[in-house]
Amino acid sequence: VRGIKPESYNFYETEKRARSFFMKLSNTPKSITIPYEEAVKNITYIKEVEKYKADYEKNLSDALENCEREKNEKNIIKEELTVYKDKLAQKESKFSQLLVDLAQTRNKYQHLSQEFQKQ
């Protein structure tokens, strides 16, 4: 090369850079060609998989909605059950009180009946 002094030019660095560039160039992936029929099969397969995925996601969302609805229904039933238990406890308490009142009334009339028979 004209005008360049050999002592100022580093051939070793240039060769090193050239080898590095060649290695990068040789490692780049080459374009791959496939037959048309195989490409159509691949596209069809991909569409089927995407349809299956969409159906799966729809079924999953429906199942989650059903689960949420049933959870709400369960909570409502629990609340109703608690109300019915409270009402039943109140009726049971009232029934017990009525039984006590009946027993007291029976004792009272038995006592009066005995006194009346003594006379």
Biopython code that builds the backbone (N, CA, C, O; Angstrom):
import numpy as np
from Bio.PDB.StructureBuilder import StructureBuilder

atoms = [
    (1, "VAL", "N", (0.854, -1.158, 0.000)),
    (1, "VAL", "CA", (0.000, 0.000, 0.000)),
    (1, "VAL", "C", (0.896, 1.216, 0.000)),
    (1, "VAL", "O", (1.828, 1.320, 0.798)),
    (2, "ARG", "N", (0.614, 2.110, -0.878)),
    (2, "ARG", "CA", (1.445, 3.282, -1.035)),
    (2, "ARG", "C", (1.184, 4.315, 0.044)),
    (2, "ARG", "O", (0.020, 4.545, 0.374)),
    (3, "GLY", "N", (2.150, 4.919, 0.586)),
    (3, "GLY", "CA", (2.023, 5.974, 1.558)),
    (3, "GLY", "C", (1.959, 5.500, 2.997)),
    (3, "GLY", "O", (1.954, 6.329, 3.906)),
    (4, "ILE", "N", (1.911, 4.212, 3.235)),
    (4, "ILE", "CA", (1.857, 3.694, 4.603)),
    (4, "ILE", "C", (3.199, 3.063, 4.901)),
    (4, "ILE", "O", (3.706, 2.229, 4.151)),
    (5, "LYS", "N", (3.744, 3.479, 5.996)),
    (5, "LYS", "CA", (5.019, 2.904, 6.393)),
    (5, "LYS", "C", (4.756, 1.568, 7.058)),
    (5, "LYS", "O", (3.869, 1.466, 7.904)),
    (6, "PRO", "N", (5.506, 0.544, 6.694)),
    (6, "PRO", "CA", (5.270, -0.784, 7.261)),
    (6, "PRO", "C", (5.396, -0.830, 8.775)),
    (6, "PRO", "O", (4.721, -1.643, 9.406)),
    (7, "GLU", "N", (6.199, -0.025, 9.364)),
    (7, "GLU", "CA", (6.340, -0.090, 10.820)),
    (7, "GLU", "C", (5.136, 0.523, 11.543)),
    (7, "GLU", "O", (4.873, 0.161, 12.690)),
    (8, "SER", "N", (4.398, 1.440, 10.906)),
    (8, "SER", "CA", (3.247, 2.044, 11.570)),
    (8, "SER", "C", (1.966, 1.213, 11.383)),
    (8, "SER", "O", (0.984, 1.456, 12.085)),
    (9, "TYR", "N", (1.951, 0.264, 10.478)),
    (9, "TYR", "CA", (0.771, -0.540, 10.180)),
    (9, "TYR", "C", (0.900, -1.891, 10.876)),
    (9, "TYR", "O", (1.906, -2.579, 10.708)),
    (10, "ASN", "N", (-0.124, -2.281, 11.667)),
    (10, "ASN", "CA", (-0.084, -3.524, 12.426)),
    (10, "ASN", "C", (-0.875, -4.598, 11.670)),
    (10, "ASN", "O", (-2.105, -4.630, 11.703)),
    (11, "PHE", "N", (-0.126, -5.478, 10.987)),
    (11, "PHE", "CA", (-0.758, -6.537, 10.200)),
    (11, "PHE", "C", (-1.449, -7.577, 11.090)),
    (11, "PHE", "O", (-2.456, -8.172, 10.707)),
    (12, "TYR", "N", (-0.892, -7.778, 12.269)),
    (12, "TYR", "CA", (-1.458, -8.773, 13.182)),
    (12, "TYR", "C", (-2.879, -8.387, 13.596)),
    (12, "TYR", "O", (-3.763, -9.244, 13.596)),
    (13, "GLU", "N", (-3.121, -7.135, 13.947)),
    (13, "GLU", "CA", (-4.450, -6.657, 14.349)),
    (13, "GLU", "C", (-5.430, -6.750, 13.187)),
    (13, "GLU", "O", (-6.585, -7.129, 13.384)),
    (14, "THR", "N", (-4.997, -6.418, 12.008)),
    (14, "THR", "CA", (-5.865, -6.482, 10.830)),
    (14, "THR", "C", (-6.285, -7.919, 10.558)),
    (14, "THR", "O", (-7.456, -8.189, 10.293)),
    (15, "GLU", "N", (-5.337, -8.832, 10.624)),
    (15, "GLU", "CA", (-5.648, -10.242, 10.402)),
    (15, "GLU", "C", (-6.605, -10.753, 11.479)),
    (15, "GLU", "O", (-7.522, -11.521, 11.187)),
    (16, "LYS", "N", (-6.391, -10.326, 12.717)),
    (16, "LYS", "CA", (-7.251, -10.736, 13.826)),
    (16, "LYS", "C", (-8.682, -10.243, 13.602)),
    (16, "LYS", "O", (-9.632, -10.997, 13.808)),
    (17, "ARG", "N", (-8.844, -8.989, 13.184)),
    (17, "ARG", "CA", (-10.169, -8.449, 12.907)),
    (17, "ARG", "C", (-10.823, -9.155, 11.727)),
    (17, "ARG", "O", (-12.032, -9.387, 11.739)),
    (18, "ALA", "N", (-10.044, -9.496, 10.715)),
    (18, "ALA", "CA", (-10.575, -10.198, 9.552)),
    (18, "ALA", "C", (-11.060, -11.590, 9.940)),
    (18, "ALA", "O", (-12.124, -12.025, 9.499)),
    (19, "ARG", "N", (-10.290, -12.281, 10.755)),
    (19, "ARG", "CA", (-10.715, -13.621, 11.198)),
    (19, "ARG", "C", (-11.989, -13.535, 12.048)),
    (19, "ARG", "O", (-12.881, -14.374, 11.919)),
    (20, "SER", "N", (-12.071, -12.530, 12.907)),
    (20, "SER", "CA", (-13.257, -12.341, 13.742)),
    (20, "SER", "C", (-14.485, -12.079, 12.877)),
    (20, "SER", "O", (-15.553, -12.635, 13.132)),
    (21, "PHE", "N", (-14.337, -11.235, 11.854)),
    (21, "PHE", "CA", (-15.445, -10.937, 10.944)),
    (21, "PHE", "C", (-15.878, -12.192, 10.199)),
    (21, "PHE", "O", (-17.072, -12.445, 10.038)),
    (22, "PHE", "N", (-14.906, -12.976, 9.746)),
    (22, "PHE", "CA", (-15.225, -14.217, 9.030)),
    (22, "PHE", "C", (-15.971, -15.194, 9.939)),
    (22, "PHE", "O", (-16.909, -15.849, 9.485)),
    (23, "MET", "N", (-15.578, -15.308, 11.212)),
    (23, "MET", "CA", (-16.250, -16.214, 12.150)),
    (23, "MET", "C", (-17.696, -15.760, 12.389)),
    (23, "MET", "O", (-18.607, -16.586, 12.442)),
    (24, "LYS", "N", (-17.899, -14.460, 12.531)),
    (24, "LYS", "CA", (-19.254, -13.948, 12.717)),
    (24, "LYS", "C", (-20.108, -14.224, 11.480)),
    (24, "LYS", "O", (-21.275, -14.604, 11.580)),
    (25, "LEU", "N", (-19.502, -14.024, 10.321)),
    (25, "LEU", "CA", (-20.211, -14.244, 9.065)),
    (25, "LEU", "C", (-20.576, -15.713, 8.888)),
    (25, "LEU", "O", (-21.665, -16.021, 8.403)),
    (26, "SER", "N", (-19.706, -16.603, 9.264)),
    (26, "SER", "CA", (-19.972, -18.026, 9.077)),
    (26, "SER", "C", (-20.955, -18.557, 10.130)),
    (26, "SER", "O", (-21.563, -19.605, 9.914)),
    (27, "ASN", "N", (-21.124, -17.869, 11.253)),
    (27, "ASN", "CA", (-22.046, -18.321, 12.293)),
    (27, "ASN", "C", (-23.470, -17.805, 12.107)),
    (27, "ASN", "O", (-24.371, -18.241, 12.823)),
    (28, "THR", "N", (-23.693, -16.903, 11.180)),
    (28, "THR", "CA", (-25.053, -16.399, 10.962)),
    (28, "THR", "C", (-25.899, -17.497, 10.339)),
    (28, "THR", "O", (-25.427, -18.212, 9.455)),
    (29, "PRO", "N", (-27.148, -17.643, 10.788)),
    (29, "PRO", "CA", (-27.989, -18.712, 10.240)),
    (29, "PRO", "C", (-28.361, -18.421, 8.791)),
    (29, "PRO", "O", (-28.601, -17.280, 8.396)),
    (30, "LYS", "N", (-28.398, -19.454, 8.053)),
    (30, "LYS", "CA", (-28.773, -19.370, 6.639)),
    (30, "LYS", "C", (-30.293, -19.477, 6.520)),
    (30, "LYS", "O", (-30.943, -20.073, 7.379)),
    (31, "SER", "N", (-30.851, -18.913, 5.479)),
    (31, "SER", "CA", (-32.292, -19.025, 5.282)),
    (31, "SER", "C", (-32.627, -20.470, 4.915)),
    (31, "SER", "O", (-31.912, -21.135, 4.165)),
    (32, "ILE", "N", (-33.736, -20.917, 5.471)),
    (32, "ILE", "CA", (-34.151, -22.297, 5.258)),
    (32, "ILE", "C", (-35.358, -22.283, 4.343)),
    (32, "ILE", "O", (-36.283, -21.494, 4.537)),
    (33, "THR", "N", (-35.352, -23.131, 3.371)),
    (33, "THR", "CA", (-36.505, -23.245, 2.480)),
    (33, "THR", "C", (-37.155, -24.593, 2.717)),
    (33, "THR", "O", (-36.488, -25.613, 2.884)),
    (34, "ILE", "N", (-38.488, -24.566, 2.725)),
    (34, "ILE", "CA", (-39.233, -25.814, 2.877)),
    (34, "ILE", "C", (-40.235, -25.901, 1.744)),
    (34, "ILE", "O", (-40.627, -24.878, 1.182)),
    (35, "PRO", "N", (-40.647, -27.089, 1.407)),
    (35, "PRO", "CA", (-41.614, -27.256, 0.327)),
    (35, "PRO", "C", (-42.958, -26.608, 0.663)),
    (35, "PRO", "O", (-43.316, -26.473, 1.834)),
    (36, "TYR", "N", (-43.681, -26.217, -0.350)),
    (36, "TYR", "CA", (-44.957, -25.531, -0.199)),
    (36, "TYR", "C", (-45.957, -26.377, 0.582)),
    (36, "TYR", "O", (-46.649, -25.857, 1.457)),
    (37, "GLU", "N", (-46.043, -27.669, 0.281)),
    (37, "GLU", "CA", (-47.000, -28.547, 0.954)),
    (37, "GLU", "C", (-46.721, -28.610, 2.454)),
    (37, "GLU", "O", (-47.646, -28.604, 3.266)),
    (38, "GLU", "N", (-45.450, -28.668, 2.811)),
    (38, "GLU", "CA", (-45.075, -28.724, 4.224)),
    (38, "GLU", "C", (-45.426, -27.405, 4.911)),
    (38, "GLU", "O", (-45.866, -27.395, 6.061)),
    (39, "ALA", "N", (-45.229, -26.295, 4.201)),
    (39, "ALA", "CA", (-45.575, -24.992, 4.767)),
    (39, "ALA", "C", (-47.077, -24.901, 5.020)),
    (39, "ALA", "O", (-47.503, -24.395, 6.058)),
    (40, "VAL", "N", (-47.881, -25.391, 4.071)),
    (40, "VAL", "CA", (-49.337, -25.376, 4.241)),
    (40, "VAL", "C", (-49.733, -26.250, 5.434)),
    (40, "VAL", "O", (-50.590, -25.868, 6.230)),
    (41, "LYS", "N", (-49.100, -27.433, 5.553)),
    (41, "LYS", "CA", (-49.393, -28.311, 6.700)),
    (41, "LYS", "C", (-49.038, -27.612, 8.015)),
    (41, "LYS", "O", (-49.777, -27.693, 8.996)),
    (42, "ASN", "N", (-47.898, -26.928, 8.013)),
    (42, "ASN", "CA", (-47.481, -26.219, 9.223)),
    (42, "ASN", "C", (-48.461, -25.115, 9.585)),
    (42, "ASN", "O", (-48.805, -24.943, 10.755)),
    (43, "ILE", "N", (-48.913, -24.364, 8.580)),
    (43, "ILE", "CA", (-49.877, -23.289, 8.838)),
    (43, "ILE", "C", (-51.181, -23.878, 9.359)),
    (43, "ILE", "O", (-51.768, -23.348, 10.303)),
    (44, "THR", "N", (-51.639, -24.972, 8.748)),
    (44, "THR", "CA", (-52.868, -25.626, 9.195)),
    (44, "THR", "C", (-52.713, -26.101, 10.636)),
    (44, "THR", "O", (-53.619, -25.927, 11.451)),
    (45, "TYR", "N", (-51.582, -26.692, 10.944)),
    (45, "TYR", "CA", (-51.327, -27.189, 12.295)),
    (45, "TYR", "C", (-51.315, -26.032, 13.296)),
    (45, "TYR", "O", (-51.881, -26.131, 14.384)),
    (46, "ILE", "N", (-50.669, -24.946, 12.914)),
    (46, "ILE", "CA", (-50.603, -23.779, 13.802)),
    (46, "ILE", "C", (-52.007, -23.222, 14.046)),
    (46, "ILE", "O", (-52.340, -22.857, 15.174)),
    (47, "LYS", "N", (-52.827, -23.156, 12.999)),
    (47, "LYS", "CA", (-54.202, -22.664, 13.165)),
    (47, "LYS", "C", (-55.002, -23.584, 14.081)),
    (47, "LYS", "O", (-55.771, -23.112, 14.918)),
    (48, "GLU", "N", (-54.825, -24.898, 13.925)),
    (48, "GLU", "CA", (-55.527, -25.849, 14.784)),
    (48, "GLU", "C", (-55.102, -25.681, 16.245)),
    (48, "GLU", "O", (-55.931, -25.713, 17.155)),
    (49, "VAL", "N", (-53.803, -25.502, 16.447)),
    (49, "VAL", "CA", (-53.299, -25.319, 17.815)),
    (49, "VAL", "C", (-53.836, -24.024, 18.411)),
    (49, "VAL", "O", (-54.216, -23.990, 19.581)),
    (50, "GLU", "N", (-53.869, -22.961, 17.617)),
    (50, "GLU", "CA", (-54.404, -21.689, 18.114)),
    (50, "GLU", "C", (-55.896, -21.803, 18.425)),
    (50, "GLU", "O", (-56.371, -21.229, 19.406)),
    (51, "LYS", "N", (-56.638, -22.543, 17.593)),
    (51, "LYS", "CA", (-58.066, -22.763, 17.855)),
    (51, "LYS", "C", (-58.241, -23.571, 19.135)),
    (51, "LYS", "O", (-59.090, -23.248, 19.966)),
    (52, "TYR", "N", (-57.439, -24.620, 19.294)),
    (52, "TYR", "CA", (-57.502, -25.432, 20.510)),
    (52, "TYR", "C", (-57.178, -24.583, 21.732)),
    (52, "TYR", "O", (-57.819, -24.712, 22.775)),
    (53, "LYS", "N", (-56.178, -23.715, 21.597)),
    (53, "LYS", "CA", (-55.789, -22.837, 22.702)),
    (53, "LYS", "C", (-56.935, -21.881, 23.053)),
    (53, "LYS", "O", (-57.238, -21.675, 24.229)),
    (54, "ALA", "N", (-57.568, -21.299, 22.028)),
    (54, "ALA", "CA", (-58.686, -20.382, 22.268)),
    (54, "ALA", "C", (-59.843, -21.110, 22.949)),
    (54, "ALA", "O", (-60.452, -20.580, 23.879)),
    (55, "ASP", "N", (-60.149, -22.336, 22.482)),
    (55, "ASP", "CA", (-61.218, -23.124, 23.103)),
    (55, "ASP", "C", (-60.873, -23.455, 24.554)),
    (55, "ASP", "O", (-61.726, -23.385, 25.439)),
    (56, "TYR", "N", (-59.622, -23.812, 24.781)),
    (56, "TYR", "CA", (-59.171, -24.145, 26.134)),
    (56, "TYR", "C", (-59.297, -22.935, 27.056)),
    (56, "TYR", "O", (-59.761, -23.060, 28.189)),
    (57, "GLU", "N", (-58.883, -21.760, 26.569)),
    (57, "GLU", "CA", (-58.978, -20.551, 27.377)),
    (57, "GLU", "C", (-60.436, -20.184, 27.650)),
    (57, "GLU", "O", (-60.768, -19.720, 28.741)),
    (58, "LYS", "N", (-61.307, -20.394, 26.656)),
    (58, "LYS", "CA", (-62.733, -20.129, 26.846)),
    (58, "LYS", "C", (-63.315, -21.076, 27.884)),
    (58, "LYS", "O", (-64.054, -20.653, 28.773)),
    (59, "ASN", "N", (-62.982, -22.359, 27.770)),
    (59, "ASN", "CA", (-63.475, -23.335, 28.741)),
    (59, "ASN", "C", (-62.963, -23.013, 30.142)),
    (59, "ASN", "O", (-63.687, -23.143, 31.129)),
    (60, "LEU", "N", (-61.726, -22.599, 30.208)),
    (60, "LEU", "CA", (-61.136, -22.244, 31.499)),
    (60, "LEU", "C", (-61.846, -21.033, 32.102)),
    (60, "LEU", "O", (-62.154, -21.026, 33.294)),
    (61, "SER", "N", (-62.107, -20.015, 31.291)),
    (61, "SER", "CA", (-62.799, -18.832, 31.814)),
    (61, "SER", "C", (-64.234, -19.184, 32.231)),
    (61, "SER", "O", (-64.727, -18.680, 33.240)),
    (62, "ASP", "N", (-64.902, -20.048, 31.454)),
    (62, "ASP", "CA", (-66.249, -20.490, 31.832)),
    (62, "ASP", "C", (-66.223, -21.244, 33.154)),
    (62, "ASP", "O", (-67.087, -21.048, 34.009)),
    (63, "ALA", "N", (-65.226, -22.108, 33.315)),
    (63, "ALA", "CA", (-65.105, -22.874, 34.557)),
    (63, "ALA", "C", (-64.853, -21.941, 35.742)),
    (63, "ALA", "O", (-65.402, -22.144, 36.825)),
    (64, "LEU", "N", (-64.031, -20.930, 35.534)),
    (64, "LEU", "CA", (-63.768, -19.974, 36.610)),
    (64, "LEU", "C", (-65.021, -19.180, 36.967)),
    (64, "LEU", "O", (-65.278, -18.909, 38.140)),
    (65, "GLU", "N", (-65.801, -18.806, 35.947)),
    (65, "GLU", "CA", (-67.061, -18.100, 36.205)),
    (65, "GLU", "C", (-68.031, -18.989, 36.980)),
    (65, "GLU", "O", (-68.678, -18.536, 37.924)),
    (66, "ASN", "N", (-68.129, -20.268, 36.572)),
    (66, "ASN", "CA", (-69.004, -21.206, 37.282)),
    (66, "ASN", "C", (-68.548, -21.373, 38.722)),
    (66, "ASN", "O", (-69.366, -21.422, 39.641)),
    (67, "CYS", "N", (-67.258, -21.460, 38.909)),
    (67, "CYS", "CA", (-66.707, -21.612, 40.253)),
    (67, "CYS", "C", (-67.058, -20.399, 41.111)),
    (67, "CYS", "O", (-67.457, -20.543, 42.267)),
    (68, "GLU", "N", (-66.911, -19.226, 40.549)),
    (68, "GLU", "CA", (-67.232, -18.000, 41.283)),
    (68, "GLU", "C", (-68.725, -17.939, 41.603)),
    (68, "GLU", "O", (-69.110, -17.563, 42.710)),
    (69, "ARG", "N", (-69.566, -18.311, 40.630)),
    (69, "ARG", "CA", (-71.008, -18.305, 40.839)),
    (69, "ARG", "C", (-71.394, -19.296, 41.941)),
    (69, "ARG", "O", (-72.209, -18.984, 42.810)),
    (70, "GLU", "N", (-70.801, -20.491, 41.894)),
    (70, "GLU", "CA", (-71.103, -21.497, 42.913)),
    (70, "GLU", "C", (-70.592, -21.070, 44.285)),
    (70, "GLU", "O", (-71.206, -21.384, 45.305)),
    (71, "LYS", "N", (-69.483, -20.363, 44.310)),
    (71, "LYS", "CA", (-68.951, -19.857, 45.577)),
    (71, "LYS", "C", (-69.922, -18.845, 46.179)),
    (71, "LYS", "O", (-70.197, -18.878, 47.378)),
    (72, "ASN", "N", (-70.441, -17.940, 45.336)),
    (72, "ASN", "CA", (-71.434, -16.966, 45.810)),
    (72, "ASN", "C", (-72.698, -17.668, 46.297)),
    (72, "ASN", "O", (-73.271, -17.301, 47.323)),
    (73, "GLU", "N", (-73.123, -18.685, 45.543)),
    (73, "GLU", "CA", (-74.306, -19.445, 45.917)),
    (73, "GLU", "C", (-74.090, -20.137, 47.262)),
    (73, "GLU", "O", (-74.988, -20.174, 48.103)),
    (74, "LYS", "N", (-72.904, -20.678, 47.453)),
    (74, "LYS", "CA", (-72.553, -21.347, 48.708)),
    (74, "LYS", "C", (-72.626, -20.362, 49.875)),
    (74, "LYS", "O", (-73.142, -20.693, 50.943)),
    (75, "ASN", "N", (-72.110, -19.158, 49.666)),
    (75, "ASN", "CA", (-72.159, -18.146, 50.721)),
    (75, "ASN", "C", (-73.596, -17.765, 51.061)),
    (75, "ASN", "O", (-73.936, -17.584, 52.231)),
    (76, "ILE", "N", (-74.439, -17.643, 50.035)),
    (76, "ILE", "CA", (-75.853, -17.317, 50.265)),
    (76, "ILE", "C", (-76.520, -18.430, 51.067)),
    (76, "ILE", "O", (-77.274, -18.159, 52.002)),
    (77, "ILE", "N", (-76.244, -19.679, 50.703)),
    (77, "ILE", "CA", (-76.835, -20.820, 51.409)),
    (77, "ILE", "C", (-76.356, -20.853, 52.861)),
    (77, "ILE", "O", (-77.129, -21.155, 53.770)),
    (78, "LYS", "N", (-75.084, -20.543, 53.068)),
    (78, "LYS", "CA", (-74.556, -20.496, 54.440)),
    (78, "LYS", "C", (-75.283, -19.437, 55.267)),
    (78, "LYS", "O", (-75.649, -19.678, 56.417)),
    (79, "GLU", "N", (-75.488, -18.267, 54.670)),
    (79, "GLU", "CA", (-76.202, -17.198, 55.378)),
    (79, "GLU", "C", (-77.629, -17.626, 55.714)),
    (79, "GLU", "O", (-78.101, -17.397, 56.827)),
    (80, "GLU", "N", (-78.321, -18.255, 54.741)),
    (80, "GLU", "CA", (-79.684, -18.724, 54.985)),
    (80, "GLU", "C", (-79.701, -19.784, 56.075)),
    (80, "GLU", "O", (-80.591, -19.794, 56.924)),
    (81, "LEU", "N", (-78.725, -20.668, 56.050)),
    (81, "LEU", "CA", (-78.645, -21.720, 57.061)),
    (81, "LEU", "C", (-78.446, -21.113, 58.448)),
    (81, "LEU", "O", (-79.042, -21.571, 59.423)),
    (82, "THR", "N", (-77.615, -20.093, 58.531)),
    (82, "THR", "CA", (-77.402, -19.421, 59.816)),
    (82, "THR", "C", (-78.697, -18.787, 60.314)),
    (82, "THR", "O", (-79.017, -18.870, 61.500)),
    (83, "VAL", "N", (-79.442, -18.152, 59.407)),
    (83, "VAL", "CA", (-80.724, -17.538, 59.789)),
    (83, "VAL", "C", (-81.695, -18.619, 60.276)),
    (83, "VAL", "O", (-82.358, -18.441, 61.297)),
    (84, "TYR", "N", (-81.780, -19.744, 59.543)),
    (84, "TYR", "CA", (-82.687, -20.821, 59.936)),
    (84, "TYR", "C", (-82.280, -21.440, 61.274)),
    (84, "TYR", "O", (-83.135, -21.796, 62.085)),
    (85, "LYS", "N", (-80.990, -21.565, 61.494)),
    (85, "LYS", "CA", (-80.519, -22.098, 62.779)),
    (85, "LYS", "C", (-80.915, -21.166, 63.920)),
    (85, "LYS", "O", (-81.333, -21.621, 64.985)),
    (86, "ASP", "N", (-80.780, -19.862, 63.693)),
    (86, "ASP", "CA", (-81.181, -18.895, 64.724)),
    (86, "ASP", "C", (-82.679, -18.980, 65.005)),
    (86, "ASP", "O", (-83.106, -18.968, 66.160)),
    (87, "LYS", "N", (-83.473, -19.066, 63.934)),
    (87, "LYS", "CA", (-84.929, -19.183, 64.113)),
    (87, "LYS", "C", (-85.281, -20.474, 64.846)),
    (87, "LYS", "O", (-86.151, -20.481, 65.717)),
    (88, "LEU", "N", (-84.610, -21.555, 64.494)),
    (88, "LEU", "CA", (-84.864, -22.837, 65.149)),
    (88, "LEU", "C", (-84.483, -22.771, 66.628)),
    (88, "LEU", "O", (-85.195, -23.305, 67.480)),
    (89, "ALA", "N", (-83.377, -22.126, 66.926)),
    (89, "ALA", "CA", (-82.967, -21.978, 68.324)),
    (89, "ALA", "C", (-83.993, -21.143, 69.086)),
    (89, "ALA", "O", (-84.298, -21.451, 70.239)),
    (90, "GLN", "N", (-84.528, -20.100, 68.469)),
    (90, "GLN", "CA", (-85.554, -19.287, 69.123)),
    (90, "GLN", "C", (-86.818, -20.110, 69.384)),
    (90, "GLN", "O", (-87.408, -20.034, 70.462)),
    (91, "LYS", "N", (-87.225, -20.898, 68.381)),
    (91, "LYS", "CA", (-88.431, -21.730, 68.546)),
    (91, "LYS", "C", (-88.203, -22.799, 69.612)),
    (91, "LYS", "O", (-89.101, -23.111, 70.393)),
    (92, "GLU", "N", (-86.998, -23.352, 69.636)),
    (92, "GLU", "CA", (-86.689, -24.361, 70.635)),
    (92, "GLU", "C", (-86.722, -23.758, 72.039)),
    (92, "GLU", "O", (-87.215, -24.376, 72.983)),
    (93, "SER", "N", (-86.199, -22.564, 72.158)),
    (93, "SER", "CA", (-86.227, -21.868, 73.449)),
    (93, "SER", "C", (-87.668, -21.580, 73.867)),
    (93, "SER", "O", (-88.037, -21.775, 75.025)),
    (94, "LYS", "N", (-88.465, -21.124, 72.929)),
    (94, "LYS", "CA", (-89.871, -20.837, 73.221)),
    (94, "LYS", "C", (-90.610, -22.117, 73.597)),
    (94, "LYS", "O", (-91.419, -22.118, 74.524)),
    (95, "PHE", "N", (-90.332, -23.209, 72.878)),
    (95, "PHE", "CA", (-90.959, -24.498, 73.171)),
    (95, "PHE", "C", (-90.575, -24.982, 74.569)),
    (95, "PHE", "O", (-91.415, -25.484, 75.316)),
    (96, "SER", "N", (-89.301, -24.824, 74.911)),
    (96, "SER", "CA", (-88.851, -25.214, 76.251)),
    (96, "SER", "C", (-89.567, -24.388, 77.315)),
    (96, "SER", "O", (-89.980, -24.922, 78.344)),
    (97, "GLN", "N", (-89.711, -23.114, 77.074)),
    (97, "GLN", "CA", (-90.414, -22.241, 78.019)),
    (97, "GLN", "C", (-91.876, -22.658, 78.147)),
    (97, "GLN", "O", (-92.425, -22.651, 79.249)),
    (98, "LEU", "N", (-92.510, -23.021, 77.036)),
    (98, "LEU", "CA", (-93.903, -23.479, 77.082)),
    (98, "LEU", "C", (-94.027, -24.781, 77.866)),
    (98, "LEU", "O", (-94.991, -24.970, 78.609)),
    (99, "LEU", "N", (-93.058, -25.678, 77.704)),
    (99, "LEU", "CA", (-93.083, -26.931, 78.462)),
    (99, "LEU", "C", (-92.951, -26.661, 79.962)),
    (99, "LEU", "O", (-93.621, -27.287, 80.784)),
    (100, "VAL", "N", (-92.074, -25.716, 80.296)),
    (100, "VAL", "CA", (-91.918, -25.356, 81.708)),
    (100, "VAL", "C", (-93.228, -24.763, 82.240)),
    (100, "VAL", "O", (-93.671, -25.113, 83.334)),
    (101, "ASP", "N", (-93.841, -23.871, 81.467)),
    (101, "ASP", "CA", (-95.117, -23.273, 81.875)),
    (101, "ASP", "C", (-96.200, -24.341, 82.023)),
    (101, "ASP", "O", (-96.996, -24.293, 82.961)),
    (102, "LEU", "N", (-96.234, -25.313, 81.092)),
    (102, "LEU", "CA", (-97.209, -26.402, 81.160)),
    (102, "LEU", "C", (-96.998, -27.244, 82.415)),
    (102, "LEU", "O", (-97.954, -27.605, 83.101)),
    (103, "ALA", "N", (-95.753, -27.546, 82.701)),
    (103, "ALA", "CA", (-95.473, -28.336, 83.904)),
    (103, "ALA", "C", (-95.886, -27.574, 85.162)),
    (103, "ALA", "O", (-96.428, -28.172, 86.092)),
    (104, "GLN", "N", (-95.640, -26.275, 85.203)),
    (104, "GLN", "CA", (-96.031, -25.473, 86.362)),
    (104, "GLN", "C", (-97.552, -25.431, 86.492)),
    (104, "GLN", "O", (-98.096, -25.549, 87.590)),
    (105, "THR", "N", (-98.228, -25.263, 85.357)),
    (105, "THR", "CA", (-99.699, -25.218, 85.374)),
    (105, "THR", "C", (-100.255, -26.566, 85.811)),
    (105, "THR", "O", (-101.191, -26.609, 86.609)),
    (106, "ARG", "N", (-99.711, -27.653, 85.317)),
    (106, "ARG", "CA", (-100.157, -28.990, 85.681)),
    (106, "ARG", "C", (-99.979, -29.208, 87.189)),
    (106, "ARG", "O", (-100.881, -29.713, 87.858)),
    (107, "ASN", "N", (-98.830, -28.831, 87.709)),
    (107, "ASN", "CA", (-98.584, -28.986, 89.147)),
    (107, "ASN", "C", (-99.572, -28.155, 89.968)),
    (107, "ASN", "O", (-100.078, -28.584, 91.005)),
    (108, "LYS", "N", (-99.821, -26.960, 89.461)),
    (108, "LYS", "CA", (-100.755, -26.070, 90.157)),
    (108, "LYS", "C", (-102.141, -26.694, 90.213)),
    (108, "LYS", "O", (-102.762, -26.709, 91.276)),
    (109, "TYR", "N", (-102.651, -27.221, 89.066)),
    (109, "TYR", "CA", (-103.986, -27.807, 89.037)),
    (109, "TYR", "C", (-104.036, -29.127, 89.787)),
    (109, "TYR", "O", (-105.058, -29.455, 90.390)),
    (110, "GLN", "N", (-102.951, -29.890, 89.758)),
    (110, "GLN", "CA", (-102.924, -31.122, 90.546)),
    (110, "GLN", "C", (-103.004, -30.790, 92.037)),
    (110, "GLN", "O", (-103.711, -31.440, 92.807)),
    (111, "HIS", "N", (-102.274, -29.782, 92.402)),
    (111, "HIS", "CA", (-102.301, -29.362, 93.806)),
    (111, "HIS", "C", (-103.704, -28.893, 94.193)),
    (111, "HIS", "O", (-104.197, -29.261, 95.259)),
    (112, "LEU", "N", (-104.362, -28.080, 93.341)),
    (112, "LEU", "CA", (-105.715, -27.618, 93.615)),
    (112, "LEU", "C", (-106.692, -28.796, 93.601)),
    (112, "LEU", "O", (-107.624, -28.839, 94.404)),
    (113, "SER", "N", (-106.481, -29.734, 92.705)),
    (113, "SER", "CA", (-107.354, -30.898, 92.626)),
    (113, "SER", "C", (-107.253, -31.726, 93.905)),
    (113, "SER", "O", (-108.270, -32.203, 94.407)),
    (114, "GLN", "N", (-106.086, -31.899, 94.420)),
    (114, "GLN", "CA", (-105.892, -32.640, 95.659)),
    (114, "GLN", "C", (-106.543, -31.927, 96.839)),
    (114, "GLN", "O", (-107.135, -32.571, 97.705)),
    (115, "GLU", "N", (-106.437, -30.626, 96.875)),
    (115, "GLU", "CA", (-107.050, -29.869, 97.953)),
    (115, "GLU", "C", (-108.577, -29.928, 97.872)),
    (115, "GLU", "O", (-109.265, -29.989, 98.891)),
    (116, "PHE", "N", (-109.096, -29.908, 96.631)),
    (116, "PHE", "CA", (-110.538, -29.965, 96.438)),
    (116, "PHE", "C", (-111.075, -31.337, 96.844)),
    (116, "PHE", "O", (-112.157, -31.433, 97.422)),
    (117, "GLN", "N", (-110.318, -32.405, 96.541)),
    (117, "GLN", "CA", (-110.750, -33.763, 96.895)),
    (117, "GLN", "C", (-110.694, -33.965, 98.409)),
    (117, "GLN", "O", (-111.465, -34.764, 98.940)),
    (118, "LYS", "N", (-109.831, -33.286, 99.098)),
    (118, "LYS", "CA", (-109.735, -33.389, 100.539)),
    (118, "LYS", "C", (-110.957, -32.755, 101.206)),
    (118, "LYS", "O", (-111.338, -33.158, 102.305)),
    (119, "GLN", "N", (-111.540, -31.822, 100.587)),
    (119, "GLN", "CA", (-112.678, -31.130, 101.197)),
    (119, "GLN", "C", (-113.896, -31.936, 101.043)),
    (119, "GLN", "O", (-114.967, -31.527, 101.492)),
]
sb = StructureBuilder()
sb.init_structure("model")
sb.init_model(0)
sb.init_chain("A")
sb.init_seg("    ")
for serial, (resi, resn, name, xyz) in enumerate(atoms, 1):
    if name == "N":
        sb.init_residue(resn, " ", resi, " ")
    sb.init_atom(name, np.array(xyz, "f"), 0.0, 1.0, " ", f" {name:<3s}", serial, name[0])
structure = sb.get_structure()
